[in-house]
Amino acid sequence: MASSRWSLRNIYLYLVCLITLIMVIVGAVGVVRNVVELLYPAPVMAEPLPKDDSGKPVMSEKEWQRQQEVNRQSSQRWTIINLVQQAALVLIAGPIYVYHWRKIEEEKSEPTATTTA
């Protein structure tokens, strides 16, 4: 039985493919951006040691450097978390896209098979 090209089922399949394809593209861009961020991190701004109103340092130089290192590690951690999130988006949306696109291709080839039989 030949189904209309724009049946409700086909519209659903095309919409799912469109949405998942967009998700894969966004996820892939995010993966690339996060990999670049890990390989080439943003330079750390050299901030002066914080001082109180009287001009005395609030903390020691060693404590200040430790705090800067903690900030750098935190930034790296969030980049890795974002990388995993974007990779998961690609790994989940990709197979959903492929599955639905194959369904569309199967239905497109069905009418030709029934007309020749």
Secondary structure, DSSP 8 states (H G I E B T S, - for coil): ----TT-HHHHHHHHHHHHHHHHHHHHHHHHHHHHHHHHS----------B-TTS-BSS-HHHHHHHHHHHHHHHHHHHHHHHHHHHHHHHHHHHHHHHHHHHHHHHHHHHHHHHH-
